Amino acid sequence: MKKYLISIALLTLGMQAHASSRPWTFWYWMYGAVSKQAIKADLQAMKDVGLEGCYLMPIRGVGERPDYQGTAQQLTPTFWQMVDYAMEQSDSLQMQMGVHICDGFALAGGPWISPEESMQQVVWTDTIAHIDRRHSTFVLPQAHPGHLGFYRDIAAFAVRVASPLPKPHEGGTIKRDEKGVFRAKTPGFIEFSFDAPQQVRSIHIVPSGNNVQAQRLRIEASTDGVTYQLVRQLTPPRQGWQNTDQNYTYSLPATTARYFRCYWTPVGTEPGSEDLDAAKWAPTLKIRDIRLGADAVIDQYEAKNGSVWRIATNNSPSTDFPEVVMLDKDGSPRHPLGNGIWRIVRFGHTATGHTNATAGGGKGLECDKFTQKTVEKQIDSWFGQFMKRPHSNVVRYMHIDSWECGSQNWSASFADEFQRRCGYDLLPFLPVYAGIPMPGDDRVLRDIRTTIDHLINDVFFATAARKARQYGVSLSSESVAPTMISDGLTHYRYVDFPMGEFWLNSPTHDKPNDMLDAISGAHVYGKTIVQAEGFTEIRGVWNETPAMIKPLLDRNLALGMNRLFFHVNTHNPWMDRRPGMTLDGIGLFFQRDQTWFREAKGMVDYITRCQEWLQRGVPVVDIAVFTGDEMPSRSLTPDRLVPMLPGLFGTDRIADEARRLANEGQPMEESPVGVRHSAGIIDLKNWVNALHGYCYDSMNPDGLQNGRFDYKALVVPQGSFVSDASKRRIAELESQGVRIIRTPYCQDTLDVIGPDALLPEGVAFNHRRDGNTEIYFLANQLDSARTMTISLRTTKGVPHIYYPIDGKQEQPVFRHSNGRTELMLTLSAYGSAFVIFTDESQGNAPETTLQHHVLTTAPWDIHFHNNGVSLQQQPLADWTASSNDSIRYYSGRATYTTNFKIKVKKGQRYYLSLPDVRDVAQIWVNETDCGIVWTSPYEVDITNAVHRGNNTLRIAVTNTWHNALRGADAGKAPFDGIWTNARYRTKGDSLLPAGLLAQPIIRITKATKQQ
């Protein structure tokens, strides 16, 4: 078979990167500790390593750490001088910047926001009135005290209620501790007993902290205290991490008994997920209070009234309604109240009290997200001030980062907006906010949540987008869920650059849903670029290397990310303290005083090459998964699809998932150091190509009903709430030939289209189409080299292999068969490649390895840069084996120099590899820079540098900060000036291997003859 060669066009595209394909970084200024000298050093280091720009974010204020002697408190003249200098330096380096919409990284607040202009919530107070012939009037309850002195009335109601329950006696095996908290780690029960039988219809639970076990009680009742009957097994609503703004109220079947028991066991606990965050931790019961109630309530009403991001496990309408009478403004009932007991409820609204908590001088209340003028005020008061600075031309992006300010369920205009959007008056239904059952309450509560979603998009994000255009910048945003009531995809309609987030070595904080929200949102709304905050780490321990993070990087590139933002480049204001300032130990330490930051250019170049290709064209995705019309909602992680697509996942996955969810014994593990958590938390590294050649997007109702549909199949998960509008659209798609999957699909391939890529286990892939060019990205997620046969669903043109690690291209042997292309591909450990189908053309031929030659060198001269120690004529050895503490505990760069001889033949190529180097290295042959090795195969091309006879070899090896920090902690610092505020270390006290640990090898190749 004729072998086609790679085209010159492919070579050109692979070697020249657009500015947009370069990665960025977050640049944090901590505690007002900023210096001009360090600003200049930071930005120059970013430029040298190949970054395109940074998002500048000042974090926290001077007063929180006065020992750092910061002077650049946000909004002060000194702060603006530093900002001006940073912009000027950025401009001189032709770098770009982005600025957040508030001080800190969460989310949109400041001292200019008054309580009235802040995020609002519905609150209420109540009192009991006994109405009879002698007492036909009552007094309204005292108004809610409000937060920060702000409160406004909305309306008041009288609700007929049963007699209040008498105070029960407490008992049981689970006791209160010295703080008054019911606490248990082993099965037991809390018992409440009455002197006489009482009818109970609800239970209100006040957990201690964010405790999922408090929501897993089995409620039992007994008339004699001996024999108990099940009343209800409580199930937690789905919930996010910021979940403590509300308690939990469950309805109970009307039960008359003397004894009520709340039994708890850790057995049956879920392993934890982004939408059941509290289940990630050790199963310990912690309850501050439990209150039984005599009146019917809306089940889990706190999960339905928009006050907190939750999805109730029961959305059935109420069936038992008390009499409810609305009161006039003067407190008089609109209808006469009959004799009996009435609960007088006074509703109002006040500030939620949430602030942009990570801010410093710009800290204040979070702005009302439902009022355009307030959103504009917030943006103008912070971001707008940056745009007034002399060099603001460098600011190209307005950014909305982590949503960490809870939810909002009211504003001054909310009732009017509700009526305009839903077509009826909300005020008569206001009691549903307090869990009071009313006819149609399920619809009203869903309409409340839907109105919240509409306002967060139509007001907050639409205003932010408009302001960005006015300022001449682009808008980027991270996820809204699981904190603010919303559809987790819709806001990306307004955003130029959707952004997700993924974490390194932090299972409790990783954000797979955030990534899938951004990726699906970008795909649904036709956005080419998917940004990601990458490698955020809850406890960095200074052992991180570029090689360590590459599998995670590649996995997210395969998911759909195509513009990385490193988290985090923390400004170190001191030139004489290293590694220096960090985000208090959080994040990948990707900053100028990281030992290997200079050598990170190799990794940055790799990312740039990948993103250059992954920003081209459009994604090829076969399956859409409908997120449903419930509110809130967000993308689905692959584990949620197993029940609907068992055939595509396969029997092994079904069995594994059953074991994971069973969570038998509630197994725990520790990662990172000192953080114990459920071992069953979903980790996407275990879900690589889980659908065996198919990719999916989540699709929200807005995308389904109003957007293009370019998918072959639509999955509608069983149990989803589907509106009439969505049902009509689904029926329309089905009539157009889209495969609608409503029940479990048991075939191993879709009947409408075959798998896009047939790959061995552990190979992630991404497919994009750019006109007639098909682009496949393939990433080996195993730590061993592999040669594999792959099959791709295309026969367009000729396949070419492009290796982004070094820009090398080759054209493989291939064959077309049954509409597919088969070819052989070799990937190194954690290696990656693009297979790109283009028109036939000419270029480089593939190479065949002739031999591996272990280099015979003279002894090595070694120079340690940070302390000036030099060794002559030394064999290779691990630095940590040295008896000299200046070498044993050394961290940083050390240069190895030697000579070698080799015979050089025309037509051959020579590659130098380092079989064991800790951790990165830059290589010069005869003073020609041959490149940086930072990941497998740790190899550079030296063909143009090597010559016959004697050659000089210089290798600069750099390890991590781990060993030097260990030495400094033990009083054996290898050099002066070692300091950092990142206090976490690896477990134990061992050192990490360091240095050049094996002789280099030269791999000699020759071009394969073409047929």
Secondary structure, 3 states (H helix, E strand, C coil): CCCCECCHHHHHHHHCCCHHHCCEEEEEEECCCCCHHHHHHHHHHHHHHCCCEEEEEEECCHHHCHHHCCCCCCCCHHHHHHHHHHHHHHHHCCCEEEEECCCCCCCCEECCCCHHHECEEEEEEEEEEEECCCCCCCCCCCCCCCECCECEEEEEEEEECCCCCCCCEEEECCCECCCCCEEECCCEEEEEEEEEEEEEEEEEEEECCCCHHHHCCEEEEECCCCCCEEEEECCCCEECCCCCCCCEEEEEEEEEEEEEEEEECCCCCCCCECCEHHHHCCCCEEEEEEEEECCCCCCCHHHCCCCCCEECCCCCCCCCCCCEEEECCCCCECCCCCCEEEEEEEEEEEECCCECCCCCCCCCEEECCCCHHHHHHHHHHCHHHHCCCCCHHHEEEEEECCCCCCCCCECCCHHHHHHHHHCCCCHHHHHHHHCCCCCCHHHHHHHHHHHHHHHHHHHHHHHHHHHHHHHCCEEEECCCCCCCCCECCHHHHCCCEEEEEEECCCCCCCCHHHHHHHHHHHHHCCCCCCEEEEEECCCCCCCCCHHHHHHHHHHHHHHCCCEEEEEEEECCCCCCCEEECCECCECCCCCCCCCCCCCHHHHHHHHHHHHHHHCCCEECCCEEEECCCCCCECCCCHHHHCCCCHHHHCHHHHHHHHHHHHCCCCCEEECCCCCEEECCCCCHHHHCCCCCCCCEEEECHHHHHHCCCCCCEEECCCCCCCCHHHHHHHHHHHHCCCEEECCCCCCCCCCCCCCCEECCCCEEEEEEEECCEEEEEEEECCCCCEEEEEEECCCCCEEEEEECCCCEEECCCEEEECCEEEEEEEECCCCEEEEEEECCECCCCCEEEEEEEECCECCEEEEECCCCCEEEEECCCCHHHCCCHHHHCCCCEEEEEEEEEECCCCCEEEEEECCCEECEEEEEECCEEEEEECCCCCEEECCCCCCCEEEEEEEEEECCCHHHHHHHHCCCCCCCCEEECCCCCCCCCCCCCCEECCCCEEEEEEECCCC
